[in-house]
Amino acid sequence: MSVIRSAGLRGFRATVAELGGNAEEFATACGLPVAALDTDDLLVSDFEVAAVLELAAHRLRCPDLGLRISRRQDLAMLGPLALAIANSPTLADVLECTSRYLFVHARALSLTLEPDPYGDRSVIALRYGGPPGIPNPVQGTDLGLAFVHHTILQRLAEVRYGLRSVELPYRPAAPLSVYEEFFGAPVRVERPAALLRVPSSLATRPLSGGDENLHRLAMAFLAELTGGENAEVAPRVRAAVQRLLGTAAPEIGAVARLLTVHPRTLQRRLAAEGTSFATILDEARREEARRYLTTTDMPMSQVASLIGLSEQATFTRCARRWWHATPTAVRRSGNRGQRA
């Protein structure tokens, strides 16, 4: 399973409501946490995200759902990548940092520059999609292409940037006129890949309003966030575990996939840094449990579930080990501290 930040669902709830549907019902039907509809930083299955988009489009008889949702999305949904994009000096820098770091937002997605498939040297192709061999979900691909076109390229360039054509690897159910009106360019269907064909001169077009120093800082932060062979792995494991808690099983295999390393390699690197996956997971559970106990009135069973424990009794045993007190006592103590 690959994952995507729940920010990718921005606009889904509002668009579904506008069409007379219930976003939470669709999410539940697809196994997607309802919380993913209203927050940006949950890590959710990209399969579940694709499924909820397809289900909503089908049930609401809205075959251009992905295009509609994209109008409600903005650059900020990309998190730290948004800062690098917004402060890029040229569109070439925008494309470079997006293609390099899009996986921070969605592990399996990529945006790559390729030669024009029709051999036009004045055109380059922006290829969007997942790993080769995996079918392109219609609504998810529509949404991704629309976001790149409408939110990244068109808004940053501030003018029509010369989109030559849109290539779709499927034949959408919506009329092509809907797509051509949205993109302002011809749309070709049943092509080998999802592409935006743009002028090659676009790469050198300067952008106004950016700050090159902020761009460099953002790129440095992204490089540190994604890490390299010599970067400390424990902070990245800790961040991944915190995101997985409450949304997916916080297992070493899932974290290793996020960091693109083998689980045994991950264990060896953590051991070299004087810690272990079990230690990091236990610390993250303790911190999250205290936060839920002292800042919410959630039932204990729900708190246990959110920190990845299957039973309330297990949570009670962990609480006694962590704080030498029951969860109820910790909650009461925290509430007294707040009143004081």
Helices and strands as residue ranges (DSSP letters): E 3-5, G 6-9, H 12-18, H 23-29, G 34-37, E 43-45, H 46-59, H 65-70, G 75-78, H 80-86, H 91-101, G 102-104, E 110-115, E 123-129, H 138-146, I 147-154, H 155-157, E 165-167, H 176-183, E 187-188, E 194-199, G 200-204, H 212-226, H 234-244, H 252-258, H 263-272, H 277-295, H 300-306, H 312-323, H 327-339
